[in-house]
Amino acid sequence: MKSRRISFYFALFTAFIVYGSCKNRPQLGEYYYIQNYAIFELNSTNDGLIGKAFFFYGKDTFQIRGHESDQFGYELNLYRDLSNDEPDRAYFVSNENNKWMLLLKLDYRDYIDTFVLIPISKTVHGIIENHYTKPPELRTLYRDTIIDEYRFQVIVRDWNPETFYGNSTIVIRNKLTNAVVQQINSDNFNFNQKLGFGYFDVNFDGINDLMFYNGNNGAYMTMTYDYYLFDKKANRFVLNEQLAEIAGGIGITFDEENKRIISYGRGSCCWHIQRAYIFRNNRFEEVKSLVFDQQGSSTFDGYHEKFDMKHKVNGVWKTKVISTTSVFDESFIDSIYAAF
């Protein structure tokens, strides 16, 4: 496999040199390659450009509508759906030192990155496109490990090396008798080749539980998990959707000293919340919350910072607010979070 990959890139590199050497500079109306990023097909029209762009990351295809620009050579607007008025992406193409450059532009900055458009032949274009668009070769992964009193056999069939998802089966056996204790099946687990998972006491009831990574599905691309808590009555690991929801903000931490779970969330750069939960009566119960609000006030006092702290005492919520129109110093903020 490795030798074939080397041969592919060698042939590709040779094709670039041979084709590129035939011309003094790239000309619009042909195919272009941006190394490890994308391929473009740019065709001239009477009043601008049309074409297609294919981005390797995400395997996204866009339709191109371009026109001449005063600042650069051409403005390229990329659309997934040509019926949309606003493009999904906007680039500029300019000629610098006899090289066509692609400039990625944002509204509030001139550009954030530049790429060299390398001219390639239609044949090489097809080779590259086929290389990046062909379905990955699905595999079967297997792991057999003993932890405490259990033997865990992790089998992932049709594992996709690009997405890391597959059809997962976790067979849990008694390590002494090899008898099957439980089997968990899911296509939601995201495994790398090591097939790692979490096995520790999640809810502080004295018995270890299971955690399986399922992707970056939380707010701000936070890592998320499927939690299987050991149910003493059922004598098996049971999926706990409540804990997944609690952790769905920007994650959780495990406070072993106080036997509680702390969740984190935010509504903006200037509004943050923490909540503390304990496991009681087979459910997670919120017992504390802490909000740090650093937003501007709409009243005459202008800017403010404040903490809203709530604590449940004997089933009743008690509230304390610390507020100021000045800025809390870092040591004070740290002391509040430490006390929480």
C-alpha positions in Angstrom: 0.0 0.0 0.0 2.8 2.4 0.9 4.7 1.8 -2.3 1.6 2.4 -4.4 1.0 5.7 -2.6 4.5 6.8 -3.3 4.1 5.8 -7.0 0.9 7.8 -7.2 2.4 11.0 -5.9 5.6 10.5 -8.0 3.5 10.2 -11.1 1.4 13.2 -10.1 4.5 15.3 -9.4 6.0 14.3 -12.8 2.8 15.3 -14.6 2.8 18.7 -12.9 6.4 19.4 -14.1 5.8 18.2 -17.6 2.5 20.0 -18.1 3.6 23.2 -16.2 6.9 23.5 -18.2 5.0 23.9 -21.5 3.6 27.3 -20.5 5.1 30.5 -19.3 2.3 31.1 -16.9 -1.1 29.6 -16.0 -4.0 30.7 -18.2 -7.6 30.9 -17.1 -9.8 28.4 -18.8 -8.1 25.3 -17.5 -7.6 23.1 -14.4 -5.8 24.2 -11.3 -4.5 22.4 -8.2 -3.8 23.7 -4.7 -1.6 21.2 -2.9 -3.5 19.3 -0.2 -6.4 21.8 -0.4 -8.5 21.8 -3.6 -8.8 21.6 -7.3 -10.4 24.2 -9.5 -11.9 24.3 -13.0 -12.1 27.9 -14.3 -13.7 28.6 -17.7 -13.8 32.1 -19.2 -17.1 33.6 -20.3 -17.8 37.0 -22.0 -18.2 38.8 -18.7 -16.3 36.7 -16.2 -15.7 33.1 -15.1 -17.7 30.0 -14.4 -16.5 26.6 -13.2 -16.3 24.2 -10.3 -14.2 23.8 -7.2 -13.7 20.7 -5.1 -12.2 20.9 -1.6 -10.5 17.8 -0.3 -11.4 18.5 3.4 -15.1 17.7 3.7 -15.3 16.7 0.1 -17.3 19.7 -0.8 -18.1 20.7 -4.4 -19.0 24.3 -5.2 -20.2 26.1 -8.4 -18.2 29.1 -9.4 -19.4 32.5 -10.7 -16.6 35.0 -11.1 -16.2 38.5 -12.4 -13.5 41.1 -12.9 -12.4 43.0 -9.8 -10.9 46.4 -9.4 -8.6 45.3 -6.6 -7.6 42.0 -8.0 -7.9 40.1 -11.2 -11.2 38.3 -10.6 -13.6 37.8 -7.7 -14.7 34.2 -7.3 -18.0 33.5 -5.6 -18.6 29.8 -4.7 -22.1 28.4 -4.3 -23.4 25.0 -3.2 -26.8 26.1 -4.6 -26.8 28.6 -7.5 -30.2 29.8 -6.5 -28.8 31.4 -3.4 -28.1 35.1 -3.6 -25.2 35.0 -1.1 -22.1 32.8 -1.9 -20.9 30.2 0.6 -17.3 31.3 0.0 -15.6 34.3 -1.6 -12.1 34.3 -3.1 -10.0 36.6 -5.3 -7.7 35.6 -8.1 -4.8 37.7 -9.0 -1.6 37.4 -11.1 1.6 38.0 -9.1 5.0 37.4 -10.6 3.5 35.4 -13.5 1.7 33.1 -11.0 -2.1 33.0 -10.5 -2.7 33.3 -6.7 -6.0 32.5 -4.9 -6.7 34.8 -2.0 -9.2 33.7 0.7 -11.0 36.9 1.8 -13.2 37.8 4.8 -15.4 40.9 5.2 -13.3 42.4 8.0 -9.8 41.6 6.6 -8.2 41.9 3.2 -7.4 38.2 3.1 -6.5 35.5 5.6 -4.6 33.1 3.3 -3.1 32.8 -0.2 -2.6 29.8 -2.4 -0.7 29.2 -5.7 -2.9 27.9 -8.5 -0.8 25.2 -10.2 -2.0 24.5 -13.8 -2.6 20.8 -14.5 -4.0 18.8 -17.4 -7.5 17.4 -17.6 -6.0 13.9 -17.1 -4.2 14.9 -13.9 -7.3 16.7 -12.7 -9.2 13.4 -13.1 -6.5 11.4 -11.2 -6.6 13.8 -8.3 -10.4 14.0 -8.1 -10.7 10.2 -8.3 -8.1 9.9 -5.5 -10.0 12.1 -3.1 -13.5 11.2 -4.0 -13.3 7.4 -4.1 -14.9 5.7 -1.1 -12.4 4.7 1.6 -11.6 1.1 2.1 -13.7 -0.1 5.1 -12.0 -2.2 7.7 -12.7 -4.4 10.7 -10.9 -3.5 14.0 -10.6 -5.7 17.1 -9.4 -5.3 20.6 -9.4 -7.7 23.5 -8.5 -6.4 26.9 -9.1 -7.3 30.6 -9.9 -4.6 33.1 -10.8 -5.5 36.7 -13.3 -8.4 36.6 -14.2 -8.0 33.0 -12.9 -9.0 29.6 -13.8 -6.4 27.0 -13.9 -7.5 23.4 -14.4 -4.5 21.1 -15.2 -5.2 17.4 -15.8 -2.5 14.9 -17.0 -3.6 11.5 -17.1 -1.4 8.4 -14.8 1.1 10.2 -14.3 4.2 8.0 -10.7 5.5 8.3 -11.9 9.0 7.3 -14.9 9.4 9.7 -13.8 6.9 12.4 -17.3 5.5 12.6 -18.5 1.9 12.1 -20.8 -0.8 13.5 -19.4 -1.3 17.0 -20.0 -4.3 19.2 -18.7 -4.4 22.8 -18.9 -7.9 24.3 -18.4 -7.8 28.1 -17.4 -11.1 29.6 -16.5 -12.5 33.0 -12.8 -12.7 32.9 -12.7 -16.0 35.0 -15.5 -17.9 33.3 -15.5 -16.1 29.9 -19.3 -16.0 30.1 -21.0 -13.1 28.3 -22.3 -10.6 30.9 -23.6 -8.0 28.4 -23.3 -6.9 24.8 -23.5 -3.3 23.6 -24.2 -2.5 19.9 -24.0 1.0 18.4 -23.1 2.8 15.2 -22.6 6.1 17.2 -19.1 5.4 18.7 -16.2 7.2 17.1 -13.1 5.0 17.5 -9.5 5.5 16.4 -7.4 2.4 15.6 -6.5 1.9 19.3 -10.2 1.4 20.2 -10.0 3.2 23.5 -12.9 3.9 25.9 -13.4 5.2 29.4 -13.9 2.9 32.4 -14.2 4.6 35.7 -16.8 5.6 38.4 -18.7 8.4 36.6 -21.5 9.0 39.1 -19.6 8.3 42.3 -21.6 5.3 43.4 -18.5 3.1 44.0 -18.9 1.1 40.7 -17.1 1.8 37.4 -19.1 2.9 34.4 -18.4 3.1 30.6 -17.7 6.1 28.4 -17.5 6.0 24.6 -16.5 9.0 22.5 -19.0 9.8 19.8 -17.6 13.0 18.1 -17.3 16.7 18.6 -21.1 17.3 18.8 -21.3 19.8 21.7 -21.3 23.5 21.6 -18.2 25.1 20.1 -17.2 21.6 18.8 -16.8 20.2 22.3 -16.1 16.4 22.5 -19.2 14.4 23.5 -19.7 10.9 24.8 -22.2 8.1 25.3 -22.3 7.2 29.0 -23.2 3.8 30.1 -23.7 3.7 33.9 -23.8 0.5 35.8 -27.3 -0.2 37.1 -27.1 -2.3 40.3 -30.7 -3.6 40.1 -30.4 -4.6 36.4 -26.8 -5.7 36.9 -25.7 -4.2 33.6 -24.4 -1.0 32.0 -27.3 1.3 30.9 -27.1 4.2 28.5 -27.7 7.5 30.4 -29.2 10.2 28.2 -29.5 12.7 31.0 -25.7 12.8 31.6 -25.1 13.2 27.8 -27.5 16.2 27.8 -25.8 17.7 30.9 -22.4 17.4 29.2 -23.7 18.7 25.8 -22.7 22.3 26.5 -19.0 22.7 26.5 -18.2 19.6 28.6 -18.1 18.4 32.2 -15.5 17.7 34.8 -15.6 15.1 37.6 -15.2 16.5 41.2 -14.1 13.4 43.0 -13.5 15.2 46.3 -17.1 16.5 46.5 -18.6 13.6 44.5 -20.3 15.7 41.9 -20.2 16.5 38.2 -19.7 20.1 37.1 -21.0 21.1 33.6 -19.9 24.1 31.6 -21.7 26.3 29.2 -21.7 29.8 27.7 -24.0 32.0 25.7 -21.4 34.3 24.3 -17.8 35.4 25.0 -19.1 37.3 28.0 -21.6 35.0 29.6 -20.5 31.7 31.3 -22.3 29.2 33.4 -21.3 26.3 35.6 -23.7 23.8 37.2 -22.9 21.2 39.8 -24.8 17.9 40.0 -24.9 15.0 42.4 -26.2 11.5 41.7 -29.3 10.8 43.8 -32.2 8.4 43.4 -30.7 7.2 40.2 -30.7 10.7 38.6 -28.4 13.7 38.4 -29.7 16.5 40.6 -28.5 20.1 40.2 -27.3 21.5 43.5 -25.4 24.6 42.5 -25.1 27.1 39.7 -22.7 29.9 39.0 -23.1 32.5 36.3 -20.4 35.0 35.4 -21.9 37.9 33.4 -19.4 40.3 31.8 -21.9 41.9 29.4 -22.6 45.6 29.1 -25.6 46.9 30.9 -28.5 48.7 29.1 -29.0 51.0 32.2 -27.2 54.2 33.1 -24.5 52.4 35.1 -22.9 51.2 31.8 -20.4 48.3 31.9 -20.8 45.7 34.7 -19.5 42.4 35.8 -21.4 40.1 38.2 -21.6 36.7 39.6 -25.0 35.0 40.2 -24.6 32.1 42.6 -27.3 29.7 43.5 -27.1 26.9 46.1 -29.8 24.4 47.0 -30.1 24.0 50.8 -32.6 21.4 52.0 -34.4 21.5 48.7 -34.6 25.3 48.6 -32.5 27.5 46.2 -30.6 30.3 47.9 -29.3 33.1 45.6 -26.3 35.5 46.1 -25.3 38.2 43.6 -22.0 40.0 43.5 -22.0 42.9 41.1 -19.8 45.9 40.3 -19.5 48.5 37.5 -15.7 48.1 37.6 -13.8 45.1 36.5 -13.2 42.1 38.8 -9.5 41.4 39.1 -8.2 37.9 38.1 -7.5 36.8 41.7 -11.0 37.6 42.8 -12.5 35.7 39.8 -10.3 32.7 40.6 -11.4 32.7 44.3 -15.1 32.6 43.2 -14.5 29.7 40.9 -12.4 27.9 43.5 -15.2 28.4 46.2 -17.8 27.0 43.8 
